[in-house]
Amino acid sequence: MDSKPHRIWTVAAAKAHLSEILRLAEEEGPQRIGIRKSFVVAPEHAWKTQAQPRKPLGQWLVDNMPRGVTLEIPSRREAGREIPFLAQESE
């Protein structure tokens, strides 16, 4: 299936011809709606072949962790440690 949209529909025409747009998307390929802001209607199987699977956030963090850099993590119990976002009392 060709992944290039074949026809550009106006939003008004798309509202009036949604079932035709869905049929054409299945038979001919993706259909574009709108000119300035454009959207593409494509069959699910075409979308799934184009979309890349997302990694879970935890896996992404592990894969993109800085290597060879030593991070200094201050102790939470360190005396005089500044606590960000703590509401300060007005004097």
MOHU-V665202 format. One record per backbone hydrogen bond with DSSP energy under -0.5 kcal/mol. NH is the residue of the N-H (numbers start at 0). CO is the residue of the C=O. Records with the same first field share a line. If there is no record, write none. Layout:
NH=CO / CO
This chain:
5=29
8=6 / 31
13=9
14=10
15=11
16=12
17=14
20=16
21=17
22=18
23=19
24=20
25=21
26=22
27=23
28=23
29=1
30=40
31=6
32=38
33=8
37=35
38=32
40=30
41=39
45=42
46=42
47=43
48=44
49=45
50=46
59=55
60=56
61=57
62=58
63=59
64=61
70=68
72=70
73=71
77=74
80=77
83=81
85=82
